[in-house]
Amino acid sequence: MERRPSLPRGLVGRSVLAVCVFAVAVVPGWTLGDLAERWTGWGLLDWVVTWTWTAGAVGALGPWASYRRRDAWLGLIPVFGWYLICVISWRVALLPYRDWEPRAGELWQARWLTGDLIGYWRTDRRGTDRTATGRRERPVSRLPN
């Protein structure tokens, strides 16, 4: 059976998916923070739990959106963490295609798409031995010394 190439999501589909990813990444932190404040009566604990959850979400989703795991510390900054989750959600909603350039550490596994998909990148974590045309290269045989 022949594989049909997929197309990137449209604006509405990507937006809906990004909102869902944002909600899954942020709302549990708000809920846990509110519960922690209600149980302890300490208002600052609400913020600590909320921002810790946000930092965890940045750490979990960040590598899929060209952020490093250590960027999760940025999720602890009030309000900036939510902005970062918005950017990451927008990027994750387009996967497996990318409309942003990969970091220098990701260039070895990224390929620039052409044809109808010009303007997009694709980073395949599995099968990184593919050429820009998508065909597998023959493995180089290694002769024993």
N, C-alpha and C positions, 0 to 999 in steps of 0.2 A: 504494500500500500504506500502510495506516495504521500510524503508529508507536505502539507500546505504551509507556507510561511505565515506566521501570525503578523498582525498589525498592531501598532501601539494603540492604547485606549484613547478614546475621544475625550474632549474637555469635560463633559458631564460625567462620564464614567470614572475618569481619573479624580474629579472633584469629590464625588460620592465616596469613592474608596479612600481618598485622603482624609476625609472627615471621619470615616469609620476607624481608620488607623489612629488618628489623633484622639478620638474618644476612648479607644481601648488603651492608649498609652497614658492618658491623663486622668480620666474619670475615676478609675480605681484608687489613685493616689488621693484625690479629693475626698472620696468616700472614707478611705482608711484614716485620713487626717481628721475628718469630722468625728469619726468614731473615737479616735484617740483623745480628741479634745473633750468629747462628751464623757468618756470614762474617767479621765484624769482631772478635768476642769482646768487644764493648763493650755491656754490659747497658743502659745508658742510651739507646742508639740504638734499642733495641726500643720503649721508651716514646715516644720522639720520633716514630718512624714511625707507631706506633699512634694517637697523638693527632692527628697531622697528617692521617692518613686519616679519622679521626672528624670533624675540622673540615671536611674536604672533603665528607664525606657530609652534614653539616649544611648546608653552603653549597649543595649540589646539590638536596637534598630540601626544605630549609627554605621556599623560596617557595611550594611546593605546600601547606604546612601553616601558612600565615600567619606565617612567620618571615621576617625580612629576610636578605639575603645576608651582611650585616655581622655577623649573629648567629653566623656560623661561628666567630668568635673564641671564643665560649663553648664550642665543641667541643674547644678545646685544654685546658680545665680538666679535670684528671683526675677520673674517675668522673662528674662532671656532664655531660660530653659524651655518655656512654652513656645517661644519663637523658634527655637532650635527644633523642637518637636514638630512644629508646623512645616518647617523646611524639609525635615526628614520624612514626614508623612507624605508630602507632595512628591518627593523623589521616589519613595517606596511604592507609591501608587502607580508608577509608570513601569516598574520592573517587569520583564527582564530588559527592557530598553532603557536607555539613559539619554537625557537631553542636557547633561552637564559633562564637562571633561573629567576624566578620572584623575585621581591624585597621581603623583609621580610613582608611588609604590604600587599602583594598580595598572600601570601602562603595559606591563608584560602580559597581562591577561585580557586586555581590552582590544576591541577592534572597531574601527570606524565603518559604519554601514554605508552602502551605496545604493543606487537605483531609487526605488520608491521610498526607501527609508533613509535617504540622505539627511544628515543633520543629527542622527542618533548614533549612540555608541551601544555596544553590547559587551558585557563582561560575563563570560561563562566561567563559573567557578569549577565546574566539572568539565572535563574534556578540553583543557586549555591548550592542547596540541593541535588546534584547528588553525587553518590559515584564514586570511581575510575572505576567501570565497566560501568558507564553511566546510571545506573538505579536509579530511584527516591527512596529515602528512605521514609518509612511511617512516617507521622508526629506523634510526640509524643503527646498523648492526655494530656491535662492539667486538672486536677481535681480541682474543686473549693474547697477552704478551708472551 
